[in-house]
Amino acid sequence: MYKKVMKKLILGALAVMCTVLYIQPVCAVLNLNIAVEGVEENIRNNVLAFLSIEQQKNHEDLTANLLKKLHQKAPDEIRKALQPFGYYNPVIHAELNRDGAGWRALYRIETGPPVLIETLDLSIRGEGSEDERLTSLKVELPLKKGDILISENYGEAKRMLLDTALRYGYLLSGMTTSRVAVYPEKNTAEVVLHFDTGPRHYFGTVTFKQDAFKPEFLTRLVPFQKGDPYLLSKILLLQTTLNDIDYFDSVEITPLVERAENFEVPIEVTLIARKKHKYTLGLGYGTDTGVRGSVGWENRRVNKSGHRFRSLLRLSEIRSSITGEYQIPLRKPQTDNIVLTAGWQKEDTDTSVSERYFGGIRYNHMRWSWKESVYITYEQESFDIADESGSSNLLIPGISWTRISADNPMMARNGSRLYLDIRGGHDALLSDNSFIQARMQVKYIRGVTALSRVIVRAEGGSSVVDAFSSLPPSVRFFAGGDNSVRGYAYNSLGPEDEDGNVTGGKYLLAGSAEFEHTIVDNWSAAVFYDAGNAMDDFSDPLKKGFGFGIRWASPVGPIRLDLAFPEDDPDTSWRIHFIIGPDL
């Protein structure tokens, strides 16, 4: 009995020892450190991508024998990994050693001299052989005689040739010969690139697949004519125009190269129109307006010529209005149109009460990079301001220019907005008063660090008028409020009568400087200083306000909350300003 027990104990111990001896090497291989020395990081990363030992170092079936076999393959794999960088004669020192409980593989690389391009045979043939946009590539390609032979540059050179040719209408272009011959013993290479542009293509007939608009209306949106040289940029411009004009949910443009006749490529445009009617509902709050809401309706397709109609009802504590606009697109529907407007507005502020009916016509078009608007409006307005009451009839012709440039108009890091408006009226032309008025607004936004930006705003206005007291509030200047001089109530700044009531002014000056810095994610903090006033003389003093605020770049646009302190109003210690809307 004793011998049987001892025999079982000995056999059990031997089994455990065998198990330990078997498992230990496997566990040790899993602890493998691989080092590659002597090359830059980008080459090192490529070497590791080629190494089988790197790919299998964490594999559960890796054994010591397999590890040694993978190590023996490494020098050949490293040589292949170095060739794309121009090194064909490296010296590789490979070591594989036990390192404590694990293993360490070390590969020291001496790259040796690189292979240089000794001969570069580059030619461009075909109809585009004299096209400067293609021939200039000969000096721009990342492949030159005497350069190190880098595979990526060779591929990039072929791509540049093909992309440029396709972009300018050589739609059958391609490489006729592309070859690299390497002579490792000399560390030299011969590169041959023969490129044939084939014939130049031109725009053919544009066909629209849709039933919402007349073809002649859509044709006015096309930025090219039949027979014009084929340019990819024109196709992209057409795509952008059709997307931005707000008529279509889907735009698909297909050049039918296989159907080209006399090298004129038919263009097929498939359009899916948006819903005819659009309804909007808005609810918000602003310090100037209080609680506000809006209801809108738009008919995107009054007819198949692209006419639109929109109406909007706005309600707030100080201002309510209803407006209607009928828009008629012109020769360039994306920028040029005639807009007929009519509406009613009532405003009740601390300084005035007015009710205004208006109607007019406006011609919008682009002049260089400016949106130019020429308009004429007829207005009837009754008003109470200070202790005066009155009514006026004004026929107001005018012209305005607007230019917005921004990397993101909703939340710009760098951008600007410039606006200039000149308008007037004359008592000989259906107006009760003669006046001329100019107003200018400037806003600049510039990023100063990765997390901060500076916002500068300025506004000025000037009026020449026969009888200022008969001008309605809508034609007078006031200052103060969320977008004017913060720290003061909306339209609370301007010349005053003997009782201290603000009556509005002939002139306006206002400016602001603000520094904003991102704190975390979409939240930022800001400090600002504002100054401005409405006045009857430019020598009148400016009112000043300063403060700080927080900003949230919300999904619906920037939201700003400011705490402002007026320097020149001892009766008010501070004022909150809450603003929702885009930067520009």
Residue pairs with C-beta under 8 A, 6 or more apart in sequence:
25 63
25 64
26 62
26 63
28 64
28 98
28 101
28 102
28 103
29 62
29 63
29 64
29 67
29 102
29 103
30 57
30 58
30 62
30 102
31 101
31 102
31 103
32 53
32 57
32 62
32 67
32 102
32 103
32 104
32 105
33 99
33 102
33 103
33 104
33 105
34 48
34 51
34 53
34 54
34 57
34 104
34 105
34 107
35 104
35 105
35 106
35 107
36 44
36 47
36 48
36 107
36 109
37 106
37 107
37 108
37 109
38 108
38 109
38 110
38 111
39 47
39 82
39 109
39 111
43 81
43 82
43 85
43 111
46 81
46 82
46 84
46 85
47 77
47 78
47 81
47 82
47 107
47 109
48 54
49 81
50 77
50 78
50 80
50 81
51 74
51 77
51 78
51 81
52 70
52 73
52 74
52 77
53 67
53 70
53 71
53 73
53 74
53 105
56 62
56 66
56 70
67 96
67 103
68 96
71 94
71 96
71 105
74 92
74 94
74 105
74 107
75 92
75 94
75 107
78 90
78 92
78 107
78 109
79 88
79 90
79 92
82 88
82 90
82 109
82 111
83 151
84 150
84 151
84 152
85 114
85 148
85 150
85 151
86 114
86 115
86 116
86 148
86 149
86 150
87 111
87 112
87 114
87 115
88 115
88 182
88 184
88 187
89 112
89 113
89 184
89 187
90 109
90 110
90 111
90 112
91 109
91 110
91 112
92 107
92 108
92 109
92 110
93 106
93 107
93 108
93 109
93 110
94 105
94 106
94 107
95 104
95 105
95 106
95 107
96 103
96 104
96 105
96 106
97 103
97 104
97 106
98 104
112 187
113 187
114 148
114 149
114 187
115 148
115 149
115 182
115 183
115 184
115 187
115 188
115 189
116 146
116 147
116 148
116 149
116 187
116 188
116 189
117 143
117 144
117 145
117 146
117 147
117 148
117 149
117 188
117 189
117 190
117 191
118 145
118 186
118 188
118 189
118 190
119 145
119 189
119 190
119 191
120 143
120 144
120 145
120 191
120 193
121 190
121 191
121 192
121 193
121 194
122 138
122 141
122 143
122 191
122 193
122 195
123 193
123 194
123 195
124 134
124 135
124 137
124 138
124 161
124 195
124 196
124 197
125 176
125 194
125 195
125 196
125 197
126 170
126 173
126 196
126 197
126 198
126 199
127 170
127 197
127 198
127 199
127 200
128 134
128 165
128 168
128 170
128 173
128 197
128 198
128 200
129 135
129 197
131 168
131 197
133 164
133 168
134 161
134 164
134 165
134 168
134 170
134 197
137 160
137 161
137 164
140 160
141 156
141 157
141 160
141 161
142 153
142 156
142 157
143 153
143 154
143 156
143 157
143 191
143 193
147 153
149 180
149 182
149 189
149 191
154 180
154 191
157 193
158 175
158 178
158 193
161 173
161 175
161 193
161 195
162 173
162 174
162 175
162 195
165 173
165 195
165 197
166 173
166 232
167 231
167 232
167 233
168 200
168 229
168 230
168 231
168 232
169 200
169 201
169 202
169 229
169 230
169 231
170 197
170 198
170 199
170 200
170 201
171 198
171 201
171 230
171 255
171 257
171 260
171 265
172 198
172 199
172 201
173 195
173 196
173 197
173 198
174 195
174 196
174 198
175 193
175 194
175 195
175 196
176 194
176 195
176 196
177 192
177 193
177 194
178 192
178 193
178 194
179 190
179 191
179 192
180 189
180 190
180 191
180 192
181 189
181 190
181 192
182 188
182 189
183 189
183 190
199 263
200 229
200 230
200 263
201 229
201 230
201 257
201 260
201 263
201 264
201 265
202 227
202 228
202 229
202 230
202 263
202 264
202 265
203 224
203 225
203 226
203 227
203 228
203 229
203 230
203 234
203 264
203 265
203 267
204 226
204 256
204 260
204 261
204 264
204 265
204 266
204 267
205 226
205 264
205 266
205 267
206 219
206 222
206 226
206 266
206 267
206 269
207 266
207 267
207 268
207 269
208 215
208 218
208 269
208 271
209 268
209 269
209 270
209 271
210 218
210 270
210 271
210 272
210 273
212 247
212 271
212 273
212 301
212 304
213 247
213 273
213 301
213 304
213 305
213 306
214 304
214 305
217 304
217 305
217 306
217 329
217 333
218 269
218 271
220 329
220 331
220 332
220 333
221 238
221 241
221 242
221 245
221 333
221 334
222 238
223 234
223 237
223 238
223 241
224 231
224 234
224 238
226 264
227 264
228 234
230 255
230 265
235 253
235 255
235 267
238 253
238 269
239 251
239 253
241 334
242 248
242 251
242 269
242 271
243 251
244 334
245 333
245 334
246 274
246 300
247 271
247 273
247 274
247 300
247 301
247 306
248 271
248 272
248 273
248 274
249 272
249 273
249 274
250 270
250 271
250 272
251 269
251 270
251 271
252 269
252 270
252 271
253 267
253 268
253 269
253 270
254 267
254 268
254 269
254 270
255 265
255 266
255 267
256 265
256 266
256 267
256 268
257 265
259 265
259 266
260 266
273 301
274 300
275 300
276 299
276 300
276 301
277 297
277 298
277 299
277 300
278 296
278 297
278 298
278 300
279 296
279 297
279 298
280 294
280 295
280 296
280 297
280 298
280 312
281 293
281 294
281 295
281 296
282 292
282 293
282 294
282 295
282 296
283 291
283 292
283 293
283 294
284 291
284 292
284 293
284 580
285 291
285 292
285 578
285 580
286 292
286 316
286 482
286 578
286 579
286 580
287 481
287 482
287 490
287 575
287 576
287 577
287 578
287 579
288 318
288 481
288 482
288 483
288 490
289 316
289 317
289 318
289 319
289 490
290 316
290 317
290 318
291 316
291 317
292 314
292 315
292 316
292 317
293 314
293 315
293 316
294 312
294 313
294 314
294 315
295 312
295 313
296 310
296 311
296 312
296 313
297 310
297 311
298 308
298 309
298 310
298 311
299 308
299 309
299 310
300 308
301 307
301 308
302 308
302 309
302 326
305 329
306 329
306 333
307 326
307 327
307 328
307 329
308 325
308 326
308 327
309 324
309 325
309 326
309 327
310 324
310 325
310 327
311 322
311 323
311 324
311 325
312 321
312 322
312 323
313 321
313 322
314 320
314 321
314 322
318 347
318 348
318 349
318 490
319 345
319 346
319 347
319 348
320 345
320 346
321 343
321 344
321 345
321 346
322 343
322 344
323 341
323 342
323 343
323 344
324 341
324 342
324 343
325 339
325 340
325 341
326 339
326 340
326 341
327 337
327 338
327 339
328 337
328 338
328 339
328 340
329 336
329 337
330 336
330 337
330 338
330 365
332 365
332 366
335 364
335 365
335 366
335 371
336 364
336 365
336 366
337 363
337 364
337 365
338 361
338 362
338 363
338 364
339 361
339 362
339 363
339 364
340 360
340 361
341 358
341 359
341 360
341 361
341 362
341 377
342 358
342 359
342 360
343 357
343 358
343 359
344 355
344 356
344 357
344 358
345 355
345 356
345 358
346 354
346 355
346 356
347 353
347 354
347 356
347 473
349 490
349 491
350 489
350 490
350 491
350 492
350 502
351 385
351 386
351 473
351 478
351 491
351 492
351 494
351 501
351 502
351 503
351 504
352 383
352 384
352 385
352 386
352 473
352 491
352 504
353 383
353 384
353 385
354 381
354 382
354 383
354 384
354 385
354 472
354 473
354 474
355 381
355 382
355 383
356 379
356 380
356 381
356 472
356 474
357 379
357 380
357 381
358 377
358 378
358 379
358 380
359 377
359 378
360 375
360 376
360 377
360 378
361 375
361 376
362 373
362 374
362 375
363 373
363 374
363 375
364 371
364 372
364 373
365 371
365 372
366 372
367 401
369 403
369 405
370 401
370 402
370 403
371 401
371 402
371 403
372 399
372 400
372 401
373 399
373 400
373 401
373 402
374 398
374 399
375 397
375 398
375 399
375 400
376 395
376 396
376 397
376 398
377 395
377 396
377 398
378 393
378 394
378 395
378 396
378 430
379 392
379 393
379 394
379 396
379 472
379 474
380 391
380 392
380 393
381 391
381 392
381 394
381 472
381 473
381 474
382 389
382 390
382 391
383 389
383 390
383 391
383 392
383 472
383 473
385 473
385 476
385 501
385 503
385 504
386 497
386 499
386 501
386 502
386 503
387 497
387 499
387 501
388 469
388 503
390 469
390 470
390 472
391 472
392 432
392 433
392 470
392 471
392 472
393 430
393 431
393 432
394 425
394 431
394 432
394 433
394 472
394 475
395 425
395 429
395 430
395 431
396 423
396 424
396 425
396 431
397 423
397 424
397 425
398 421
398 422
398 423
398 424
399 421
399 422
399 423
400 419
400 420
400 421
400 422
401 418
401 419
401 420
402 417
402 418
402 419
403 416
403 417
403 418
404 415
404 416
404 417
404 418
404 584
405 415
405 416
406 412
406 414
406 415
406 416
406 417
406 445
406 583
406 584
407 413
407 414
407 415
408 415
409 415
409 582
409 583
409 584
410 557
410 558
410 582
410 583
411 553
411 557
411 558
411 582
411 583
412 445
412 583
412 584
413 445
413 447
413 453
414 445
414 446
414 447
415 444
415 445
415 583
415 584
416 442
416 443
416 444
416 445
416 584
417 441
417 442
417 443
417 584
418 441
418 442
419 439
419 440
419 441
419 442
420 438
420 439
420 440
420 441
421 438
421 439
421 440
422 436
422 437
422 438
423 436
423 437
424 434
424 435
424 436
424 437
425 431
425 433
425 434
425 435
426 434
427 433
427 434
427 466
428 434
432 470
433 465
433 466
433 467
433 470
433 471
434 465
434 466
435 463
435 464
435 465
435 466
435 471
435 475
436 463
436 464
436 465
437 461
437 462
437 463
437 464
437 465
437 475
438 461
438 462
439 459
439 460
439 461
439 508
440 459
440 460
440 461
441 457
441 458
441 459
442 457
442 458
442 459
443 455
443 456
443 457
443 458
443 584
444 455
444 456
444 457
445 453
445 454
445 455
445 456
445 583
445 584
446 453
446 454
447 453
448 454
451 517
451 518
452 515
452 516
452 517
452 518
453 515
453 516
454 513
454 514
454 515
454 516
455 512
455 513
455 514
455 515
455 516
455 583
456 511
456 512
456 513
456 514
457 510
457 511
457 512
457 514
458 510
458 511
458 512
459 484
459 508
459 509
459 510
459 511
459 532
460 507
460 508
460 509
460 510
461 477
461 507
461 508
462 506
462 507
462 508
463 471
463 475
463 476
463 477
463 506
463 507
465 471
465 506
468 476
468 506
471 504
473 504
476 494
476 503
476 504
476 505
476 506
476 534
477 494
477 504
477 505
477 506
477 507
477 508
477 534
478 491
478 492
478 493
478 494
478 502
478 504
478 505
478 508
478 534
479 485
479 488
479 491
479 493
479 494
479 508
479 510
479 532
479 533
479 534
479 543
480 488
480 489
480 490
480 491
480 492
480 493
480 543
481 488
481 489
481 490
481 491
481 492
481 577
482 490
482 577
482 578
482 579
483 579
484 490
484 493
484 510
484 530
484 532
485 493
485 510
485 512
485 530
485 531
485 532
485 533
485 543
485 544
485 545
486 512
486 528
486 530
486 545
486 547
486 562
486 564
486 575
486 577
487 530
487 544
487 545
487 546
487 547
487 564
487 565
487 566
487 567
487 569
487 572
487 574
487 575
488 543
488 545
488 566
488 569
488 572
488 575
489 575
491 502
492 502
493 502
493 532
493 533
493 534
493 543
494 502
494 503
494 504
494 505
494 533
494 534
494 535
495 502
495 503
495 504
495 505
495 534
495 535
495 536
495 540
496 502
496 503
497 503
504 534
505 533
505 534
505 535
505 536
506 535
506 536
507 534
507 535
507 536
507 537
507 538
508 532
508 533
508 534
508 535
509 532
509 533
509 535
509 538
509 542
510 530
510 531
510 532
510 533
511 530
511 531
511 532
512 528
512 529
512 530
512 531
513 528
513 529
514 526
514 527
514 528
514 529
515 526
515 527
515 528
516 524
516 525
516 526
516 551
517 524
517 525
517 526
518 524
519 525
522 552
522 553
522 554
523 550
523 551
523 552
523 553
524 550
524 551
524 553
525 548
525 549
525 550
525 551
526 548
526 549
526 550
526 551
526 560
526 562
527 546
527 547
527 548
528 546
528 547
528 548
528 549
528 562
528 564
529 544
529 545
529 546
530 544
530 545
530 546
530 564
531 542
531 543
531 544
531 545
532 542
532 543
533 540
533 541
533 542
533 543
541 568
543 566
543 567
543 568
543 569
544 566
544 567
544 568
545 564
545 565
545 566
545 567
546 564
546 565
546 567
547 562
547 563
547 564
547 565
547 574
548 562
548 563
549 560
549 561
549 562
549 563
549 577
550 560
550 561
551 558
551 559
551 560
551 561
552 558
552 559
556 580
557 580
557 581
557 582
558 580
558 581
558 582
558 583
559 579
559 580
560 577
560 578
560 579
560 580
561 576
561 577
561 578
562 576
562 577
562 578
562 579
563 574
563 575
563 576
563 577
564 574
564 575
564 576
564 577
565 573
565 574
565 575
566 572
566 575
